[in-house]
Amino acid sequence: MKNLKSLYLFLSIIIASLILASCNPSAKTDESEKHSDKENLDTIGQKGKKIIVFFGNSLTAGYGLDDPSQAFTALIQKRIDSLGLEYKVVNAGVSGETTAGGKSRIDWLLKQPLDIFVLELGGNDGLRGIPVSETRRNLQAILEKVHAKYPQADRVLAGMQIPPNMGQDYTSEFKRIYPDLATENDIPLIPFLLEGVGGEASLNLPDGIHPNADGHRIVAENVWKTLQPIL
């Protein structure tokens, strides 16, 4: 019970932080993020390498880390390179992103090809109390857009959980979004992106919210368990 309460507290803080990050004056604008995404995709230029796009919020973006190479997405790239696999990771994370924001951004991103698409969004929706049905529709729309544009691409869904601030019914319904969508779309699911990291002070930045370098290493392992069979 103590561990469960700690996890709820951590989730409350981290989701609140995701929203604060979106309001931070120093945060990038949507347009600058789009240019960054395009630069990442345009500069790959490595023949024979397939593209893995991680599409999410500050967790994917590696918010708060001193070095971008410490983010779990970069660690996934290092693992891929060490195994001699021909894949290039593209980090398309935007701090503060909601599912609605992701839905509006995805068409632009899909102008460039991809082979594997990892979707990590929804936490901000939960804290804002956005109807679960809307969050579900937005996530489904993103998955459908990717499949329509690149039907041969593999899609992966990263699960998120929220504390019971909005009531137990809302919390339970929100949690079901991810396994339900994974089943309905017949795609792999990362059950909980922050498994083993949430609530662990030693694995988070001084703000007690975002994973530090050690935390990102664990997140990378969580992702790798689901991603490896696809690769």
Protein Blocks (a to p, Z undefined) as FASTA:
>chain_A
ZZmmmmmmmmmmmmmmmmmmmmpmkbccfklmmmmmmmmmmmnopghiacddddddfkln
opoiablklpmklmmmmmmmmnopacddddfbdehiafklmmmmmmmmmmpccfbdcdde
hjlmmmnopafklmmmmmmmmmmmmmmmmmmbccddddddddfknojklmmmmmmmmmmm
mmmnopacdfblkgokgopaklpcfkomaccfklmmmmmmmmmmmmmmmZZ
